Amino acid sequence: MNQSEDLLTLPVFPMRNSVLFPFVLSPFSAGRPSSIAALDASLAREDKLVAVVAQRDATVEQPDRDTLYGLGTMAVVKRMVRSEETMEVILHGVERIELIDIEQTQPFLRARFRPVPVTLEKNAEAEALQRELIRLAAEYQSLAQPVQELDIRQIVAQIQEPMHLVYLLGTMLGLDLEKAQALLEASTQLQAMRLLHRYLLDERQIQQLRQEIAGQAASEMNRQQREYLLRQQLRAIQQELGEKNPEEAEVASLRGRLDEAKLPDPVRKEAEQELTRLERTPAASPEHQVARTHLELVLDLPWDETTEDKLDLARARQVLDEDHYDLQEIKERILEHLAVMKLNPTAKAPILCFVGPPGVGKTSLGVSIARALGRKFERFSLGGLHDEAELRGHRRTYIGAMPGRVIQAIRRAGVKNPLLMLDEIDKLGRDFRGDPASALLEILDPAQNYEFHDNYLDLPFDLSKVFFITTANTLDTIPGPLLDRMEILRLSGYSDEEKLEIARRYLLERQRRQAGLSAEQFALSDDTLLAVINRYTREAGVRELERMLGRLARKVALQIAEGGAPQAITPEMLPELLGPPRFFMEQARKELPPGVATGLAWTEAGGDVLYIEALLLPEGERLLLTGQLGNVMQESAKAAQSYIISHGQALGIAKPKAGVHIHVPAGAIPKDGPSAGVTMATAIASLYSGRPVRSDTAMTGEITLTGLVLPVGGIKEKVLAARRAGLRRVILPAQNEKDLGKLPESVRGEMEFVFAQRIEEVLRAAIPGLA
């Protein structure tokens, strides 16, 4: 048989997206006129044969040699059903055929083909692949169709030919066009089986993933359905018991509070919208909790609640005198403030700032003012506050958001006009989280705070009725713009006599009351109180003193509770009750060698005596400074040395050819400030002249390069420190004479004061015999 006898001329039925495999019976639909004509031509043949060939491009309407695959399937038309526009046929694949050439294209394709049978192999690999294909096909079917209508094992058991099995499984998998055509083009049995094995593995994995995804979705849906069912059951049980659903009860409670609350119209409108959103938000949603918390804050805030001020100045004076000893200047300023409030309630009064050492009564003054006015008192500390959001509040979009401290204090107070004390404003911080001082500017400014905007509240709140008072230990660290908004009222440290009086009037009684003792059971003489003041405390205020008295009260309470008899506490009993004395009375140095001068320093805990020592160095022109001195003290030392050297002839001293070493003891404590200038100059003059400074004299003051003595602060604390050390003569700048009015009369009577305008006056008063 020659080659031309093997060729077949057949009408061509082009397929757009599918492939017909040999031995497989499949239905098809023909819609194109050329395809219908080709099928009609096939039916006109006695053998009913037609060539089924897939198109490379499904969009081509009139395929040709280039747009058809080169390998197709010869098929027999088994059944045909014709409609007006389409023809439905059932084709039975016979064998593979290869397209040789196209004979005609109109009215339908006719082409010549050559049969290309698959090479069959019967070996162990073919047998293994066949069994594996059956197993994978069963697994795939169980995954794709969990409820099996037909058992694939039973079907394939009836198939004897391996290629029949391959083409049947390829049809069942529903392969896409490229994969199906590749399977049809496999020239050998093993090649086709390997290809189909790979396809089955891929399809099985896809079905497994699909089943996992479906399982997860079903699990989530089941959980939601179960929760819904349980909630419905809970609601039914509560209705049966006559109880309300917790969510509904919560919303009803909030609505009831909202109806009764006195809110400004814009706030009420916002609250109504918030409540509506809350009703629609599921309780399990995080937004439900956020909305409920915000709504509770809005309802808790005193939008229209105020207390009426009791502007009775006589009563206010009585309250201040009852609560605080002395402090006449501060009390007068507070009464002036209240008088202005009485005469002009709308006046923009300055913010009061109490400045002074710890324990001198700054916070308790605020409590007394609130008591005198009849206002609610709230306080919070600004110490260490770095985050601006602590004052302005966090935005509600953040997790853990809350209102700022000001709004929280107003909420605690329950009225919109409390006395709000901002403690430790000098310790306000600043970093990358913002500048809290700028937020304070808005809070304390009456021109802006009538509609203060807290980020969490997100509604304007009027702070203009709040009576703000701030406290600080020092003014050095308060930002300038903030300091400008406040009126400074300084509170000095107390003298021993003042501490004694405060202890008698307030502290003893308070500690007696707390320990449950009577005046007969817990009595301390003045000598005992002074011993406690001098030996167990060293501070400007009375906080530590009250702690010591409380400790004594507890010791006495224990003795009485154990059956002991009350007895008056004497100074000799203190070591047994409080332990060894913690401090000793400061004693001035009885003799000062040339080069040593006694200075006075102000510290946050009160005043202190400071000895400045100067020593000639054998060689050199340098000035050596030690003792942890700050820049200001170092500059004072340089200015003092320059002045003494330049005016040495007039003072009767000559500069030695040597350097000077100036040291301030207690080198572990950093020291700085301008008030040591006159003391350094006196020490250097004493050193150069070889004349000692008077040992009963202390001094303070700043000097200029031209010899002027400038005023300094903390005079009361410094004089009290000198007195405590037994020094009864103090040299002060002439401009500080007015500050002596703050000293107790008894202290002024004991001390001798020398006022100097120039350094020469200081030197003559301090160094006997100096020209």
SULLIN-V132559 format. One record per residue. N is the residue number from 1. RES is the residue in one letter. OMEGA is omega in radians with two decimals (999 if undefined). Layout:
n->N res->RES omega->OMEGA
n->N res->RES omega->OMEGA
This chain:
n->1 res->M omega->3.12
n->2 res->N omega->-3.02
n->3 res->Q omega->-3.10
n->4 res->S omega->3.14
n->5 res->E omega->3.13
n->6 res->D omega->-3.05
n->7 res->L omega->3.13
n->8 res->L omega->3.06
n->9 res->T omega->-3.01
n->10 res->L omega->2.97
n->11 res->P omega->-3.05
n->12 res->V omega->3.04
n->13 res->F omega->-3.10
n->14 res->P omega->-3.13
n->15 res->M omega->-3.07
n->16 res->R omega->-2.98
n->17 res->N omega->-3.10
n->18 res->S omega->-3.10
n->19 res->V omega->3.04
n->20 res->L omega->3.13
n->21 res->F omega->3.03
n->22 res->P omega->3.10
n->23 res->F omega->-3.07
n->24 res->V omega->3.12
n->25 res->L omega->-3.07
n->26 res->S omega->3.06
n->27 res->P omega->3.10
n->28 res->F omega->3.11
n->29 res->S omega->3.13
n->30 res->A omega->-3.12
n->31 res->G omega->-3.13
n->32 res->R omega->3.13
n->33 res->P omega->-3.12
n->34 res->S omega->3.13
n->35 res->S omega->3.11
n->36 res->I omega->3.12
n->37 res->A omega->3.14
n->38 res->A omega->3.12
n->39 res->L omega->3.08
n->40 res->D omega->3.12
n->41 res->A omega->3.11
n->42 res->S omega->-3.13
n->43 res->L omega->3.13
n->44 res->A omega->3.12
n->45 res->R omega->-3.14
n->46 res->E omega->-3.11
n->47 res->D omega->3.10
n->48 res->K omega->-3.10
n->49 res->L omega->3.09
n->50 res->V omega->3.09
n->51 res->A omega->3.12
n->52 res->V omega->-3.08
n->53 res->V omega->-3.13
n->54 res->A omega->3.08
n->55 res->Q omega->3.05
n->56 res->R omega->-3.13
n->57 res->D omega->-3.05
n->58 res->A omega->-3.08
n->59 res->T omega->-3.10
n->60 res->V omega->-3.10
n->61 res->E omega->-3.12
n->62 res->Q omega->-3.09
n->63 res->P omega->3.09
n->64 res->D omega->-3.07
n->65 res->R omega->-3.09
n->66 res->D omega->-3.07
n->67 res->T omega->3.06
n->68 res->L omega->3.00
n->69 res->Y omega->-3.09
n->70 res->G omega->-3.11
n->71 res->L omega->3.12
n->72 res->G omega->-3.08
n->73 res->T omega->3.02
n->74 res->M omega->-3.05
n->75 res->A omega->3.08
n->76 res->V omega->3.10
n->77 res->V omega->-3.08
n->78 res->K omega->-3.10
n->79 res->R omega->-3.12
n->80 res->M omega->3.02
n->81 res->V omega->-3.06
n->82 res->R omega->3.00
n->83 res->S omega->-3.08
n->84 res->E omega->-3.04
n->85 res->E omega->-3.07
n->86 res->T omega->3.05
n->87 res->M omega->3.11
n->88 res->E omega->-3.10
n->89 res->V omega->2.99
n->90 res->I omega->-3.07
n->91 res->L omega->3.09
n->92 res->H omega->-3.12
n->93 res->G omega->-3.10
n->94 res->V omega->3.13
n->95 res->E omega->3.13
n->96 res->R omega->3.10
n->97 res->I omega->-3.14
n->98 res->E omega->-3.14
n->99 res->L omega->3.13
n->100 res->I omega->3.08
n->101 res->D omega->-3.13
n->102 res->I omega->3.12
n->103 res->E omega->3.11
n->104 res->Q omega->3.13
n->105 res->T omega->-3.14
n->106 res->Q omega->-0.06
n->107 res->P omega->3.04
n->108 res->F omega->-3.14
n->109 res->L omega->2.98
n->110 res->R omega->-3.06
n->111 res->A omega->3.11
n->112 res->R omega->-3.06
n->113 res->F omega->3.06
n->114 res->R omega->3.12
n->115 res->P omega->3.09
n->116 res->V omega->-3.12
n->117 res->P omega->3.13
n->118 res->V omega->3.09
n->119 res->T omega->-3.08
n->120 res->L omega->3.06
n->121 res->E omega->3.05
n->122 res->K omega->3.12
n->123 res->N omega->-3.06
n->124 res->A omega->-3.13
n->125 res->E omega->3.13
n->126 res->A omega->-3.14
n->127 res->E omega->3.13
n->128 res->A omega->-3.14
n->129 res->L omega->-3.14
n->130 res->Q omega->3.14
n->131 res->R omega->3.13
n->132 res->E omega->3.12
n->133 res->L omega->-3.14
n->134 res->I omega->-3.13
n->135 res->R omega->3.14
n->136 res->L omega->-3.14
n->137 res->A omega->3.12
n->138 res->A omega->3.11
n->139 res->E omega->3.14
n->140 res->Y omega->-3.12
n->141 res->Q omega->3.14
n->142 res->S omega->3.11
n->143 res->L omega->-3.08
n->144 res->A omega->-3.12
n->145 res->Q omega->-3.10
n->146 res->P omega->3.08
n->147 res->V omega->-3.01
n->148 res->Q omega->3.06
n->149 res->E omega->3.13
n->150 res->L omega->3.10
n->151 res->D omega->-3.06
n->152 res->I omega->3.13
n->153 res->R omega->3.12
n->154 res->Q omega->-3.13
n->155 res->I omega->-3.07
n->156 res->V omega->3.12
n->157 res->A omega->-3.12
n->158 res->Q omega->-3.09
n->159 res->I omega->-3.10
n->160 res->Q omega->-3.06
n->161 res->E omega->-3.13
n->162 res->P omega->-3.10
n->163 res->M omega->3.03
n->164 res->H omega->3.14
n->165 res->L omega->-3.12
n->166 res->V omega->-3.07
n->167 res->Y omega->3.12
n->168 res->L omega->3.12
n->169 res->L omega->3.09
n->170 res->G omega->3.10
n->171 res->T omega->-3.11
n->172 res->M omega->-3.11
n->173 res->L omega->-3.10
n->174 res->G omega->-3.09
n->175 res->L omega->3.06
n->176 res->D omega->-2.96
n->177 res->L omega->-3.07
n->178 res->E omega->-3.13
n->179 res->K omega->-3.12
n->180 res->A omega->3.14
n->181 res->Q omega->3.11
n->182 res->A omega->3.12
n->183 res->L omega->3.13
n->184 res->L omega->-3.07
n->185 res->E omega->3.09
n->186 res->A omega->-2.97
n->187 res->S omega->-3.13
n->188 res->T omega->-3.14
n->189 res->Q omega->-3.12
n->190 res->L omega->3.13
n->191 res->Q omega->-3.14
n->192 res->A omega->-3.12
n->193 res->M omega->3.10
n->194 res->R omega->3.14
n->195 res->L omega->-3.13
n->196 res->L omega->3.10
n->197 res->H omega->3.12
n->198 res->R omega->3.13
n->199 res->Y omega->-3.11
n->200 res->L omega->3.10
n->201 res->L omega->3.14
n->202 res->D omega->-3.09
n->203 res->E omega->3.12
n->204 res->R omega->3.12
n->205 res->Q omega->3.12
n->206 res->I omega->-3.14
n->207 res->Q omega->3.10
n->208 res->Q omega->3.10
n->209 res->L omega->3.13
n->210 res->R omega->-3.12
n->211 res->Q omega->3.10
n->212 res->E omega->3.14
n->213 res->I omega->3.13
n->214 res->A omega->3.13
n->215 res->G omega->3.12
n->216 res->Q omega->-3.14
n->217 res->A omega->-3.14
n->218 res->A omega->3.14
n->219 res->S omega->3.13
n->220 res->E omega->-3.14
n->221 res->M omega->3.13
n->222 res->N omega->3.13
n->223 res->R omega->3.14
n->224 res->Q omega->3.13
n->225 res->Q omega->-3.14
n->226 res->R omega->3.11
n->227 res->E omega->3.14
n->228 res->Y omega->-3.12
n->229 res->L omega->-3.13
n->230 res->L omega->3.12
n->231 res->R omega->3.11
n->232 res->Q omega->3.12
n->233 res->Q omega->3.12
n->234 res->L omega->3.12
n->235 res->R omega->-3.14
n->236 res->A omega->3.12
n->237 res->I omega->-3.14
n->238 res->Q omega->3.10
n->239 res->Q omega->-3.14
n->240 res->E omega->3.14
n->241 res->L omega->-3.13
n->242 res->G omega->3.14
n->243 res->E omega->3.11
n->244 res->K omega->3.01
n->245 res->N omega->-3.08
n->246 res->P omega->-3.13
n->247 res->E omega->3.14
n->248 res->E omega->3.13
n->249 res->A omega->3.13
n->250 res->E omega->3.12
n->251 res->V omega->3.13
n->252 res->A omega->3.11
n->253 res->S omega->3.13
n->254 res->L omega->3.13
n->255 res->R omega->3.10
n->256 res->G omega->3.11
n->257 res->R omega->-3.14
n->258 res->L omega->3.14
n->259 res->D omega->-3.08
n->260 res->E omega->-3.05
n->261 res->A omega->3.06
n->262 res->K omega->-3.07
n->263 res->L omega->2.98
n->264 res->P omega->-3.06
n->265 res->D omega->3.14
n->266 res->P omega->3.13
n->267 res->V omega->3.13
n->268 res->R omega->-3.14
n->269 res->K omega->3.13
n->270 res->E omega->-3.14
n->271 res->A omega->3.11
n->272 res->E omega->3.13
n->273 res->Q omega->3.13
n->274 res->E omega->-3.14
n->275 res->L omega->3.09
n->276 res->T omega->3.09
n->277 res->R omega->-3.14
n->278 res->L omega->-3.14
n->279 res->E omega->-3.08
n->280 res->R omega->-3.08
n->281 res->T omega->3.12
n->282 res->P omega->-3.10
n->283 res->A omega->-3.12
n->284 res->A omega->-3.11
n->285 res->S omega->3.08
n->286 res->P omega->-3.12
n->287 res->E omega->3.13
n->288 res->H omega->-3.13
n->289 res->Q omega->-3.14
n->290 res->V omega->-3.11
n->291 res->A omega->-3.11
n->292 res->R omega->-3.13
n->293 res->T omega->3.13
n->294 res->H omega->-3.14
n->295 res->L omega->3.09
n->296 res->E omega->3.10
n->297 res->L omega->-3.14
n->298 res->V omega->-3.11
n->299 res->L omega->-3.14
n->300 res->D omega->-3.04
n->301 res->L omega->-3.12
n->302 res->P omega->-3.08
n->303 res->W omega->-3.08
n->304 res->D omega->-3.10
n->305 res->E omega->3.09
n->306 res->T omega->2.98
n->307 res->T omega->-3.12
n->308 res->E omega->-3.11
n->309 res->D omega->3.04
n->310 res->K omega->-3.05
n->311 res->L omega->3.06
n->312 res->D omega->-3.02
n->313 res->L omega->3.13
n->314 res->A omega->3.11
n->315 res->R omega->3.12
n->316 res->A omega->3.12
n->317 res->R omega->3.13
n->318 res->Q omega->3.14
n->319 res->V omega->-3.14
n->320 res->L omega->3.12
n->321 res->D omega->3.12
n->322 res->E omega->-3.01
n->323 res->D omega->-3.00
n->324 res->H omega->3.10
n->325 res->Y omega->3.11
n->326 res->D omega->-3.09
n->327 res->L omega->-3.04
n->328 res->Q omega->-3.10
n->329 res->E omega->3.14
n->330 res->I omega->-3.12
n->331 res->K omega->3.12
n->332 res->E omega->-3.14
n->333 res->R omega->3.11
n->334 res->I omega->3.13
n->335 res->L omega->3.06
n->336 res->E omega->3.14
n->337 res->H omega->-3.13
n->338 res->L omega->3.13
n->339 res->A omega->3.10
n->340 res->V omega->3.11
n->341 res->M omega->-3.12
n->342 res->K omega->-3.06
n->343 res->L omega->-3.13
n->344 res->N omega->-3.08
n->345 res->P omega->-3.09
n->346 res->T omega->-3.11
n->347 res->A omega->3.11
n->348 res->K omega->-3.08
n->349 res->A omega->3.11
n->350 res->P omega->3.09
n->351 res->I omega->3.14
n->352 res->L omega->3.10
n->353 res->C omega->3.11
n->354 res->F omega->-3.12
n->355 res->V omega->3.11
n->356 res->G omega->-3.13
n->357 res->P omega->3.11
n->358 res->P omega->3.00
n->359 res->G omega->-3.13
n->360 res->V omega->3.00
n->361 res->G omega->-3.10
n->362 res->K omega->-3.11
n->363 res->T omega->-3.11
n->364 res->S omega->3.02
n->365 res->L omega->3.09
n->366 res->G omega->3.11
n->367 res->V omega->-3.13
n->368 res->S omega->3.12
n->369 res->I omega->3.12
n->370 res->A omega->3.13
n->371 res->R omega->-3.13
n->372 res->A omega->-3.11
n->373 res->L omega->-3.05
n->374 res->G omega->-3.14
n->375 res->R omega->3.02
n->376 res->K omega->-3.11
n->377 res->F omega->3.05
n->378 res->E omega->3.10
n->379 res->R omega->2.92
n->380 res->F omega->-3.05
n->381 res->S omega->3.06
n->382 res->L omega->-3.10
n->383 res->G omega->3.11
n->384 res->G omega->-3.12
n->385 res->L omega->-3.10
n->386 res->H omega->-3.00
n->387 res->D omega->3.13
n->388 res->E omega->-3.13
n->389 res->A omega->3.09
n->390 res->E omega->3.11
n->391 res->L omega->-3.09
n->392 res->R omega->-3.11
n->393 res->G omega->3.11
n->394 res->H omega->3.06
n->395 res->R omega->-3.01
n->396 res->R omega->3.14
n->397 res->T omega->-3.12
n->398 res->Y omega->3.07
n->399 res->I omega->-3.14
n->400 res->G omega->-3.12
n->401 res->A omega->3.11
n->402 res->M omega->3.13
n->403 res->P omega->3.11
n->404 res->G omega->-3.05
n->405 res->R omega->-3.13
n->406 res->V omega->3.14
n->407 res->I omega->3.10
n->408 res->Q omega->3.13
n->409 res->A omega->3.11
n->410 res->I omega->3.13
n->411 res->R omega->3.12
n->412 res->R omega->-3.10
n->413 res->A omega->3.13
n->414 res->G omega->3.07
n->415 res->V omega->-3.08
n->416 res->K omega->3.13
n->417 res->N omega->3.11
n->418 res->P omega->2.93
n->419 res->L omega->-3.04
n->420 res->L omega->-3.12
n->421 res->M omega->3.11
n->422 res->L omega->-3.05
n->423 res->D omega->3.00
n->424 res->E omega->3.12
n->425 res->I omega->3.11
n->426 res->D omega->-3.13
n->427 res->K omega->3.11
n->428 res->L omega->-3.11
n->429 res->G omega->3.11
n->430 res->R omega->3.07
n->431 res->D omega->-3.05
n->432 res->F omega->-3.12
n->433 res->R omega->3.06
n->434 res->G omega->-3.10
n->435 res->D omega->-3.12
n->436 res->P omega->-3.13
n->437 res->A omega->3.13
n->438 res->S omega->3.07
n->439 res->A omega->3.12
n->440 res->L omega->3.12
n->441 res->L omega->3.13
n->442 res->E omega->-3.09
n->443 res->I omega->-3.05
n->444 res->L omega->-3.09
n->445 res->D omega->-3.12
n->446 res->P omega->3.14
n->447 res->A omega->-3.11
n->448 res->Q omega->-2.94
n->449 res->N omega->3.09
n->450 res->Y omega->3.01
n->451 res->E omega->3.12
n->452 res->F omega->-3.06
n->453 res->H omega->3.05
n->454 res->D omega->-3.06
n->455 res->N omega->-3.11
n->456 res->Y omega->-3.13
n->457 res->L omega->3.11
n->458 res->D omega->3.08
n->459 res->L omega->-3.14
n->460 res->P omega->3.12
n->461 res->F omega->-3.06
n->462 res->D omega->3.10
n->463 res->L omega->-3.01
n->464 res->S omega->3.14
n->465 res->K omega->-3.12
n->466 res->V omega->3.08
n->467 res->F omega->-3.11
n->468 res->F omega->2.98
n->469 res->I omega->3.11
n->470 res->T omega->3.08
n->471 res->T omega->3.13
n->472 res->A omega->3.03
n->473 res->N omega->-3.13
n->474 res->T omega->3.14
n->475 res->L omega->-3.00
n->476 res->D omega->-3.04
n->477 res->T omega->3.11
n->478 res->I omega->3.13
n->479 res->P omega->-3.07
n->480 res->G omega->-3.13
n->481 res->P omega->3.14
n->482 res->L omega->3.13
n->483 res->L omega->-3.11
n->484 res->D omega->-3.12
n->485 res->R omega->-2.96
n->486 res->M omega->3.02
n->487 res->E omega->-3.01
n->488 res->I omega->3.03
n->489 res->L omega->-3.04
n->490 res->R omega->3.04
n->491 res->L omega->-3.12
n->492 res->S omega->3.04
n->493 res->G omega->-3.08
n->494 res->Y omega->3.00
n->495 res->S omega->3.13
n->496 res->D omega->3.14
n->497 res->E omega->3.13
n->498 res->E omega->3.09
n->499 res->K omega->3.13
n->500 res->L omega->-3.12
n->501 res->E omega->3.12
n->502 res->I omega->3.13
n->503 res->A omega->3.13
n->504 res->R omega->-2.98
n->505 res->R omega->-2.96
n->506 res->Y omega->-2.92
n->507 res->L omega->-3.10
n->508 res->L omega->-3.10
n->509 res->E omega->-3.14
n->510 res->R omega->-3.14
n->511 res->Q omega->3.04
n->512 res->R omega->-3.08
n->513 res->R omega->-3.10
n->514 res->Q omega->-3.14
n->515 res->A omega->3.13
n->516 res->G omega->-3.11
n->517 res->L omega->3.05
n->518 res->S omega->-3.14
n->519 res->A omega->3.12
n->520 res->E omega->-3.10
n->521 res->Q omega->-3.08
n->522 res->F omega->-3.11
n->523 res->A omega->3.12
n->524 res->L omega->3.10
n->525 res->S omega->3.12
n->526 res->D omega->3.13
n->527 res->D omega->3.13
n->528 res->T omega->3.13
n->529 res->L omega->3.12
n->530 res->L omega->3.09
n->531 res->A omega->3.09
n->532 res->V omega->-3.11
n->533 res->I omega->-3.02
n->534 res->N omega->-3.02
n->535 res->R omega->-3.05
n->536 res->Y omega->3.09
n->537 res->T omega->2.99
n->538 res->R omega->-3.07
n->539 res->E omega->3.11
n->540 res->A omega->-3.10
n->541 res->G omega->-3.08
n->542 res->V omega->-3.07
n->543 res->R omega->-3.14
n->544 res->E omega->3.10
n->545 res->L omega->3.13
n->546 res->E omega->3.10
n->547 res->R omega->3.13
n->548 res->M omega->3.11
n->549 res->L omega->3.09
n->550 res->G omega->3.11
n->551 res->R omega->3.09
n->552 res->L omega->-3.12
n->553 res->A omega->3.14
n->554 res->R omega->3.10
n->555 res->K omega->3.14
n->556 res->V omega->3.14
n->557 res->A omega->3.13
n->558 res->L omega->3.14
n->559 res->Q omega->-3.11
n->560 res->I omega->3.14
n->561 res->A omega->3.11
n->562 res->E omega->3.05
n->563 res->G omega->3.14
n->564 res->G omega->3.13
n->565 res->A omega->3.12
n->566 res->P omega->3.10
n->567 res->Q omega->-3.12
n->568 res->A omega->-3.11
n->569 res->I omega->3.13
n->570 res->T omega->3.13
n->571 res->P omega->-3.12
n->572 res->E omega->-3.12
n->573 res->M omega->-3.03
n->574 res->L omega->3.12
n->575 res->P omega->3.13
n->576 res->E omega->-3.07
n->577 res->L omega->-3.05
n->578 res->L omega->-3.08
n->579 res->G omega->-3.14
n->580 res->P omega->3.12
n->581 res->P omega->-3.11
n->582 res->R omega->3.14
n->583 res->F omega->3.07
n->584 res->F omega->3.13
n->585 res->M omega->3.12
n->586 res->E omega->3.11
n->587 res->Q omega->3.09
n->588 res->A omega->3.10
n->589 res->R omega->-3.04
n->590 res->K omega->3.11
n->591 res->E omega->3.11
n->592 res->L omega->3.06
n->593 res->P omega->3.08
n->594 res->P omega->-3.14
n->595 res->G omega->-3.14
n->596 res->V omega->3.13
n->597 res->A omega->-3.11
n->598 res->T omega->3.11
n->599 res->G omega->3.11
n->600 res->L omega->-3.09
n->601 res->A omega->3.05
n->602 res->W omega->3.05
n->603 res->T omega->-3.13
n->604 res->E omega->3.12
n->605 res->A omega->3.13
n->606 res->G omega->-3.12
n->607 res->G omega->-3.12
n->608 res->D omega->3.08
n->609 res->V omega->-3.02
n->610 res->L omega->3.10
n->611 res->Y omega->3.10
n->612 res->I omega->-3.04
n->613 res->E omega->3.11
n->614 res->A omega->-3.07
n->615 res->L omega->3.09
n->616 res->L omega->3.05
n->617 res->L omega->-3.06
n->618 res->P omega->-3.05
n->619 res->E omega->2.99
n->620 res->G omega->-3.12
n->621 res->E omega->-2.97
n->622 res->R omega->3.05
n->623 res->L omega->-3.09
n->624 res->L omega->-3.10
n->625 res->L omega->3.07
n->626 res->T omega->3.13
n->627 res->G omega->3.10
n->628 res->Q omega->-3.12
n->629 res->L omega->3.09
n->630 res->G omega->-3.08
n->631 res->N omega->-3.08
n->632 res->V omega->3.14
n->633 res->M omega->3.10
n->634 res->Q omega->3.12
n->635 res->E omega->3.10
n->636 res->S omega->3.14
n->637 res->A omega->-3.14
n->638 res->K omega->3.14
n->639 res->A omega->-3.14
n->640 res->A omega->-3.14
n->641 res->Q omega->-3.14
n->642 res->S omega->-3.11
n->643 res->Y omega->-3.11
n->644 res->I omega->3.14
n->645 res->I omega->-3.07
n->646 res->S omega->-3.13
n->647 res->H omega->-3.09
n->648 res->G omega->-3.09
n->649 res->Q omega->-3.13
n->650 res->A omega->-3.12
n->651 res->L omega->3.12
n->652 res->G omega->3.11
n->653 res->I omega->-3.14
n->654 res->A omega->-3.12
n->655 res->K omega->3.09
n->656 res->P omega->3.13
n->657 res->K omega->-3.11
n->658 res->A omega->3.08
n->659 res->G omega->-3.12
n->660 res->V omega->3.04
n->661 res->H omega->3.10
n->662 res->I omega->-3.12
n->663 res->H omega->3.06
n->664 res->V omega->-3.08
n->665 res->P omega->-3.01
n->666 res->A omega->-3.06
n->667 res->G omega->3.12
n->668 res->A omega->-3.10
n->669 res->I omega->3.10
n->670 res->P omega->-3.11
n->671 res->K omega->3.07
n->672 res->D omega->3.12
n->673 res->G omega->-3.05
n->674 res->P omega->-2.94
n->675 res->S omega->3.12
n->676 res->A omega->-3.07
n->677 res->G omega->-3.09
n->678 res->V omega->3.14
n->679 res->T omega->3.12
n->680 res->M omega->3.12
n->681 res->A omega->3.13
n->682 res->T omega->3.13
n->683 res->A omega->-3.13
n->684 res->I omega->3.12
n->685 res->A omega->3.10
n->686 res->S omega->-3.14
n->687 res->L omega->-3.09
n->688 res->Y omega->-3.09
n->689 res->S omega->-3.09
n->690 res->G omega->-3.14
n->691 res->R omega->-3.13
n->692 res->P omega->3.07
n->693 res->V omega->3.12
n->694 res->R omega->-3.06
n->695 res->S omega->3.14
n->696 res->D omega->-3.03
n->697 res->T omega->3.00
n->698 res->A omega->-3.06
n->699 res->M omega->3.04
n->700 res->T omega->3.12
n->701 res->G omega->3.11
n->702 res->E omega->3.11
n->703 res->I omega->3.02
n->704 res->T omega->-3.12
n->705 res->L omega->3.12
n->706 res->T omega->3.02
n->707 res->G omega->3.09
n->708 res->L omega->3.07
n->709 res->V omega->-3.06
n->710 res->L omega->-3.10
n->711 res->P omega->3.10
n->712 res->V omega->-3.11
n->713 res->G omega->3.06
n->714 res->G omega->-3.07
n->715 res->I omega->-3.08
n->716 res->K omega->-3.12
n->717 res->E omega->-3.11
n->718 res->K omega->3.14
n->719 res->V omega->3.12
n->720 res->L omega->3.10
n->721 res->A omega->3.11
n->722 res->A omega->-3.14
n->723 res->R omega->3.14
n->724 res->R omega->-3.12
n->725 res->A omega->3.12
n->726 res->G omega->3.12
n->727 res->L omega->-3.06
n->728 res->R omega->-3.14
n->729 res->R omega->-3.06
n->730 res->V omega->3.07
n->731 res->I omega->-3.09
n->732 res->L omega->2.99
n->733 res->P omega->-3.08
n->734 res->A omega->-3.09
n->735 res->Q omega->3.11
n->736 res->N omega->-3.12
n->737 res->E omega->-3.13
n->738 res->K omega->-3.09
n->739 res->D omega->-3.13
n->740 res->L omega->3.11
n->741 res->G omega->3.13
n->742 res->K omega->-3.12
n->743 res->L omega->3.04
n->744 res->P omega->-3.10
n->745 res->E omega->-3.11
n->746 res->S omega->3.13
n->747 res->V omega->-3.14
n->748 res->R omega->-3.12
n->749 res->G omega->-3.10
n->750 res->E omega->-2.95
n->751 res->M omega->3.00
n->752 res->E omega->-3.10
n->753 res->F omega->3.06
n->754 res->V omega->-3.11
n->755 res->F omega->-3.04
n->756 res->A omega->3.04
n->757 res->Q omega->3.14
n->758 res->R omega->-3.07
n->759 res->I omega->3.11
n->760 res->E omega->3.12
n->761 res->E omega->3.11
n->762 res->V omega->-3.06
n->763 res->L omega->-3.14
n->764 res->R omega->-3.14
n->765 res->A omega->-3.04
n->766 res->A omega->-3.03
n->767 res->I omega->3.13
n->768 res->P omega->3.06
n->769 res->G omega->-3.14
n->770 res->L omega->-3.07
n->771 res->A omega->999
